[in-house]
């Protein structure tokens, strides 16, 4: 995480304060490699350890099609973010673009989605670490048979969350020196496993022995969201969140975003191919949904042991700590950056902008710890957490295409270091894809996500109301008219999910008709949103206010 957490020295920047807690502006010290490695390091986390197994159980060998769909979705979103990131190099960018275009209500909403997504990744990575640690006898009492945490497992999970936060507090400089080497390791181990398994055990007949798509199109689409494919490919936004610390953001942000997606997608598709091909036929003799073998709780390491590559299994068990642990650390850092952006926009107390003498945004880090621990309670299993976080993530990303379309229409002449070719078509397409992925997560997940959304409105809405009534300097303008489409979008998508056939929906809307309904509904929302977006002069004022604060004299 080289230079990711370095802030201005005491006494510099725009803020003031004394003692160990003060305002400081973020320093622009991160280069292209630092930005790209932050994104790649986030993409290559626990997803590579579990994604291939979970996808093939749901979709069979057609999981390869699922990865293709997921990759297209992420690429579309990455293109949109690349233009926005180059235009607005600010900390916690994904939480702030909707604020520019639609004002306070939309900005607060998508800011909450962004923070929720970042704050809940670390507990997912903890679950992955504990799952793979079950290989060792001392850790076998940490998980129940259904994958949920036992009381002792809960204690270990909380301690690991505390470790992520503690390293951010106390070990930032050490972490900065080792991040590059750790990221290289996170890339090398999966590539090495791909090579070894493909050379030693590759059975092409596995792709057709039970049919290529035994669970049909529903299995393929369910795998995109519910099995962790989208979750695995997410992480490119880390370069966006750290844009306020980039040395040359207009050049480097688009390159880092698109480059990290290309690297991550290639690795994950190859992992899926070798996982399917290396499995002995006996492990899925009863069908892909009955896939089973000793050590399946740690799929790749268990597979390596099964095919006589015990030494490779030990390498994978080691990486099962490095990969999720590194991603958890990065997202813990990212959470504080998003909270920083929320505070700058007036949706959270200015306490989130304060840092200690080591440059750590201490209150944001503490809140990320509390949120991570809470996530272990209602969603203790890795699978439940993945479904939940995927929906929260895509809700966050859905704000970017809308902001993109509004800013293209309202500020067509504004300088763009990267102008997306065909943006007028790609932006609404990426918004449709975002909505479909949310829908494929299923009513079981979305109903719980709705509770989290309500909690966010209560928390951030209460502070925004207080700030407005007290006339605080960072009090936001809610701009209700510019966000009139937002409640219609959230409620409408929830209604379609309830009546659809994914994840405990009623099934009243038949397959394909449900996805057509989501697509048409999304297009209506998209063009409605950009039509009522803020006037150009107000957008410019929002951008100018934030840019002046973020520059901090640097």
N, C-alpha and C positions, 0 to 999 in steps of 0.2 A: 504494500500500500504506500509506495514511495511518495512522500510529500502530501499524501491525501489529507492528513490531519494537521498539517503545520499551519498555524495562524500567525498573525502579526505579533511581534513582540510586545510586551507590556508598554503601554503608553502610546502606541501607534494607532492609526485608524481614526474613525469618526466618533467612536464612543468615548466614554469616560468612566472612571471608576477607580476605586482604591482597593488595597488588599489583594486577595487572591481571586476575586471575581469581578470581572469588568467586561465592557464591550470592546471587541477587537474586530477588525475587518479580516476577511479571508484573504490569504496571499496567493497570488497567481504564480505558482511554482511547478505545476504538473505539466509534463510534456505529453506528446502523443503516446509513447509507450506506456507511461503511467496511467493514462486514461483508458487505453485499450486493455491493458492488463487488469485494471479494476473491473471492466465489463466482462472480459474473458474469465477472470477468476470467479465472478459471480455466476456466470453461465455454467461453468464446469464445477458443480457442487455435488449435492446428494443426488441430483437427477440422473447422473450417469451410473450411479450405483444401483438404482431401483427402476428407472424409467423403462428400460428394455424389457424387463420381466413383467412389469405391470401392464405394459402395452400389449404384449403378445398374449397374455391371459385374457384380455378383453377383446382383442381384435384378431388373434391368430397372426400368421405371417403378413396379413394385410396391415399390420401395424406399420409397415414401411410406408403405406399410403397415408396413414395417420401422421407420421413424421413429416411427410411431404406437405400435407395440409397445414400442419403446425408451422412448418418452415415458411410457407407462403404467407401465412398470417403475420408471423413475426417480421418478415422482410418488409411487408407493406407498412407495418407500424414503425419499423426502424427507418424507412425512407422518410416518413413524415417527421419523425423526431430529429432526423439529421438536419433537415432544413430549419426547424424551430431551434435546435440547439446551437446552430451556427449563428442564428439571428440574435438569440438572447442567452448569452453566456452567464447565467446566474445560478447561484447555489439552489439546489432543490427544484430544478427547472420543471419537472413533470407536474409539480404541485402548483406551478405559477402561470403556465401558459393560459389555462382557462380564465384565470383572474384578469389577464390583460384584455382578452376579447369579450368576456361576458360579465365581468365585475364580481362583486363580493359573494353573492349566493353560489354561483357556479364555482368560483375560485375556492370557496370554503369547502364545497362538496368534494371536488376532485382533489383538493389538498388533503382532505381526510382519507380518501381512498388511497392516495399515494403513501401517506404516513402509515396507514393500517397495513398496506402491502409490505412496506419495508420492515416494519416492527415485528411482523409475524414470520418473516423468513428465518430468522435466527433459531426460533424453537423448532422449525422443521428440520434444520440442519442438526440440531441436538438430537432429535428423534432418529435421524439417519445414523449418527455416530453410535448411539446406544444400540440400534438394531444390528449393526455390524459387529459391535463389541460382544454381542451374545455368543460369538465363536469361542470366547474365552470363558472358562468355568466360573470365574469370579463375577462375571456380568450376566450370567444366565438367569438370575432372579430379578432382572430389571424389567422384563416384559412378560405380560400374560400371553397365553396361547393365541388370543385374538389380536395381538399386537399392541395392546394398550399398556400403559405404564403401571407397574406395581408401585406400592408406596416407596420402596427403596429406589426404584427407577425414577420416581418423581423427585426424590431428593437429589439424585445424581443430575437429573435434567436441570433443576434449579441451580445447582452449583456450576454447571457448565455455562448457563446463561450469565451467571455472576462473573465467570472467568472472561467471557467475551467483553463485558462492560469494564472489568478491571484492567484488561489489556489496553482498552481504549483510553482509560484514565492514566495508567502508569507505564505502559510499554509501547507507546506510539512510536518513539524514535527507533527502538529496536525493531519493531514491526516494519517500519519504513525501510530499513536496510535489508530485511529478509523477504519482503513481499515479492520482488522480482523472481528470486530463486524458487519460492513456494509456488508461484504461478507456473513457472516452467515445469515443475514437478507435476502439477495438476494436469498439465497438457500431456506430458511425456508418458505417464502411467497408463491412461486410457489408450493412447496410440500403441504403446508397447503390448498391452493386453490384446488389442485388435490384431496386431501382427502375429503374436504367438498362437492365439486361438485359430486364426484363419489358416495358418500353416500346418498346425498339428491336428485340427479337428474341424473339417468343413464338409457337411453332408447336405448337398444341394437338394436332395429328395425331401428334406424337412419342410421345405416351402410349399409342398403340394400334397404331402401324405394324408392330411386331413382336410384338404381343400385350402386354397389360398386365403379365402375370406369366409371362414366357417360361421361367423356371427353376423355376416351381412354388413350393410352400410351403417346400421345403427351401432354395431360394434366399432367400426372404423371411426365414427364421429365421437362416440363416447370416449374412446381412447385419447382423442385430442385434448379433452379437458380433464376427464375424471381419472385417467391413469398417470398423469404427471407429465405429459409431453409438453404442453404449453409451459408448465412450471419449469421444466428442465431448460427450455430455450430462453426463458426470461433472464434478465440481468444486464442486457445491453444498456439499460437506462442509467447504470452507474456512472458512465461518462457524462451523462446529462446532469445528474445530481451534483457532480463535482465540477461543473463548468465554471463556477465562480472561482475555482483555483487553477484554471488552465492558463498556461503561458500564452498560447495562441489559439483561443477557442474557436474562432471563425474558420480556421483551417483544420484544426485537430478534432473537434467534436464530431463532424460528419464522418471523418475517416475512422475514428475509434468506434463509433456506433455500428457502421456498416461492416467494418473489419471483424469486429467481435462476433457479429451474427454469422458471418461466413465461416469463421473458425469453429464456432460452437455447433452449427448445423452439420457440418461435414463430420465432426467427431461423433455426434449422436446417431446419425444415420448409419455410419460404419459399425458402431457398437450394436445396433439393433440387428444388422445383418449377421455379424459373427455370433451373437447370442443365439439366434434361431438356428444357425447352421451347425454350431458346436454341440448342441444338445443331443444326447443319446436318444434314440427313438422310444426307449422304454419310459422316459420321463414324462412323455405326453401321450402315452398309448391310449388313455381314456379320453383324449381330446385336449385342446389347448387350455380350456378352462379348468382342467384337472391336472395341470402341470405341477409336478412335485419331484423333489429330489433332496437328499440330505444337504442341509446348509442353505436351503432356498431363501431363508430370511436374509442372507447376504448373497444375493443371486450370482454375481460374477465370481466371487471368491469360492462359493459353494460349487459352482460349475467347474472351476479350475481344479478343485480337489477331486471332483467326480471323474474327470477325464485324465487323471493322473498327473496333474501339474500342481502338486502341492506347494512347490516353491513359489509359483506365481500367486497362489492364494495368499501367502504371507505378504507379498508385495501389495496385493489389493487390500488386505486388512489394514496395513499401515496407511495406505492412501485413503482408506475410508475414514480415517481421523483427520488427515491433512485437508482433503477436498471439502468436506462439509464444514470443518472448523474454520478454514480460511474464508469460505463464503459467509458463514455466520458473523465473523469479525467484520467483513466488509459491509454487510447489511446493517450491523449495529452502528457503524460509522455513518452510513447513508441515512439511517433514521434520524440522527441528530441534525443532518444537513436539511432534510425535509422539514423538520420542526423549526429550524432556523428560517427557512423560507416562509412557513406558515406565519411565524411571528412577524417577519418583515411585511407581509401582506395584511397584518392586523387581525388574524384569526386565532392567535394564541398569545399568551402573555409574553412580554418582552424578556421574561426570565429565560426563555428558550434561546435568546441571542447571547447570553452571557457565557463566558468561558473562564476556566480557572488558569492558574499561572502556567500550567503545562500545555495550554491551548485546547483543552477538552471542553466541549459544550456540556457541562456537567448535568444540568437539569434534563436536557434531552436524552442523555444516556441513561439516567435513572428511570425516566419514563419508558424507555425502550425495554429496560429490564422488567419493569412491572408488567408491561403489556405481554412480553414473551412468556412470563410465568403464568399469566391468566390464560394464555392459549393452551397450556397443557391441561386445563380443567375441562372445558366442554368438548375439546377436540384432541383427545390424548393420542390417538393413533396417527401414524404418518399419513395414511391414506385419507383420513378425514381432513387433516390439515392441508394436504395438497389440494383437495377439491375446494376448500374454503379460500385458500390464498390465491388460487388461480382466478377465481371470480373477482376477488378484490383487486388483483393485478390488472385484469383486463378492464375492469371498471375505471381504473386509473388511466390506462392507456387510451380508453375511448375518448377522453377529453382532448387529446392531442389532435386527432383529425378534425374535430369541430373547431378548435382554435386555429388550426391550419387554414381551413376553409374561410373562416371569418377574417383572418388577417390577410389572406390573399385578396379578398374582396375589398376590405377597408383600407389596407395599406399596400397597394400593388407596387408602388415605386420604392418601398423601403429596401435598403441594401440587404441582400441575402448572399452569404458566402457560398452557399450551396443551394441552387434552385432545382427542386425536384422536377424532372421532365414528366409531363403528363399528370401533374399534381391535381388538376381539376377532376380527374377520374380516379386517381389512386386514393385521394383523401376520403371520398364517400365509400369507396370499396373497402378501405381499411376500417371504417366505422361499421360497416355491415359485418365484416369478419369479426370484429370485436364483440358485437352484439350476439353473433352466432355462437362464439366460444362461451360467452356468459350463459346463453341458453342451453348449450350442451352440458354444462356443469350440472344441470338438473334442479328441479324444484327443492329437493332435499337440501341442497347446498345453498341455493338462493334465498330460501326462507330464513336460514340462519344468518346469511349475509345481511338480509334486511334488518335484523336486530342490531347488527354492528353499525349499520348506516344510521339508524335512529339514535343510537348512543352517541355517534359522532356529531349529529345535529344538536343533541342536547348539550354536549360539552363545548364545541366550538361556537354554537349559536348563543349559548349563555354568555361566553366571553365577549363575542362580537357585540351583543346587545349592551353589555356592561360598558364596553369601550366607547360605544356610540353615545350612550347616555351621559357618561362622565366626560366626554369630549377629549379622550386620550389621543396623543399624537398619532398613534398607529391605528386609530379606529377606521374600519373599512366602510366603503359605500356598498350597500347590499345589491343595488341595481336589479330589482325584482323583474322589471320588464325584460331585460336582456337574458334572463334565465328562466323565462316562463315555460320553456320547453322541458326543463329538467325534471320536475315532478311527473310530467306526462311520460317521459322516457323511463324513469325508474319504475313507476307503477304499471305502465303498459308492458314492459318487458317481464315484470313479475307475473302479470296476469297471463301472458302467453305461456310462460314457463309452467304455471299452475295447471293450465288446460292442456299442455303438451304431454309428450310421452317420455321425457327424460327425467330420471331421478325422482320417482314417486309422483310424477304428474298424473293428472286424471286420464290422459290419453284421449280426450275428446277431440283434439285437433289431430288428424291423421299425419303420419310421416310424410315428409316433403311439403305438405300444405303448411305445417308448422314453421318450417324453415323459410318458405316463401313469405309467410306472414311476418317473420322477424326481419327479413330483407326489406320488404316494402315499408314496414313500420320504421325501420332505421333510416331509410331514405327520407321519409317524411320529417323525422326529427332532425336529420342533418340539414336539410334546406330551410326548415323552420328556424333552426338555431342560427345559421349564418345570416338569415334575413333580419333577425331582431338583435343581432350583436350590437355592441356599443358603437356609437359614432366614432369616426376616425380621431377626432380631437381628444376624446376621452381616453381612447386606447393609447394614444401618444402620451397623454398625461400619466396613465398608469405605468407605462414602460419607463418614462423618464424618472418618475418618483423612485421606482425600484432600482434602476440603473445607478442613480446618484448615490443611493444608500449602499449598494453592493460594491461600487468602485472603491469607496472608503479612502479616497485620496491616492490610490495606487495607480 
